[in-house]
């Protein structure tokens, strides 16, 4: 397990936890309104949006991709930094920068999930994931990736030292293949033209065909967060930790436990 560190300037630009429920889960157009009545004290603003999704369908001709347009209800916090998204057999909880600490975010997840279960009455989970999108800006015009990252693409000497753009990724399996975690590093558009920016995306999810009971969600989330945190720390070097500024008192307290 990696050393537990907390940062003054954490790079998490967005954190998302999403649940998808089995096709036999009941759904009614009145459910979003009922759920909003339970959550409006925390998420007073309400909106409707249409999203496009590519889904895989199995037919007589085999697997095929199909583009679906789905309506989603969005419940927003007063400052619109955190949101709950609800659709047919879907629940998503997200927070954008500035990142709230894990304890606060997990409390939001449990609050929305428990209310969803009360309204819809689901007793099974199709899949779920916990995703951290880290936006990392380095105040240099030219960056050697190995100076800042332990996870990065390696290039042969015949290629340019600094690529114009890149994406590199891996997928790891955990807990006897019950869970997977997809890790990707790519270049991004910096806020300053004098800087370089990168996205480190860590997406931990319940593997297809696996399952956990709704009462096991709390334990799964803690396991998922621990792995995401450890993977994040394994991917970066102290030069980035210096940019994020480690909260020494928090690290010392965690290490003492």
Secondary structure, DSSP 4 states (H G I P E B T S, - for coil): -PPP--BTT--EEEEEEEEE--TTS---TTHHHHHHHHHTTT--EEEEEEEEEEEEEEETTEEEEEEEEEEEEEEE-TTSSEEEEEETTEEEEEEESSPPPHHHHHHHHHHHHHHHHHHH-----SEEEEEEEEEEEES-SS--HHHHBSS-----TTS-SS-SS-EEEEEEEETTTTEEEEEEEEEE--SSTTSEEEEEEEEEEEPTT----GGGHHHHHHHHHHHHHHHHHHHB-HHHHHHH-B-HHHHHHHHH-
